[in-house]
Amino acid sequence: METEIRYSYKGISQQELEAKLDEIWGQLKTDSDLATEARSQGIDLSALSSLPRAEAITVRKEGKGFDPVTTALVVAFAPVVATIVKDLWQKIILPRITHDKGKDALVQKK
C-alpha cells in the first residue's frame, strides 16, 4: 500500500493545503451530508473518528528551493489507516481542493 503521494503544486502553498485539510477534516465530523457522501463512497469514517488530521494525513515539502518544478508537496497517510485515508483523500478531499484552487493546483508526480 502506497502511503505517500507526491504532487507538483501551483496556486496553493503547504500552509494553505494544511488549512484546507483541517477544514474538511472538521466538516467530516460536523457536516452530515459530507459524512454521508464519504460513506456512499465506501469510506468507513468510524476508524478515523478519534484520529487527529495531522496524524492521519501529513504534508511536507520535498526538494530544494521554492519552485514547484523542483520541489514537491508530499501527502502521507498514516500506515495504520492508510487505505481508508487514501480513499478519503482521493474521493473526497482532493476533489474539493482542486475545485477551490483549480485542477492544476495539485498534480500527482509520476
Secondary structure, DSSP 8 states (H G I E B T S, - for coil): ---EEEEEESS--HHHHHHHHHHHHHHHHH-HHHHHHHHHTT--GGGGTTS-HHHHEEEEEEESSS-TTTEEEEEEE-GGGHHHHHHHIIIIIHHHHHHHH-TTSEEE--
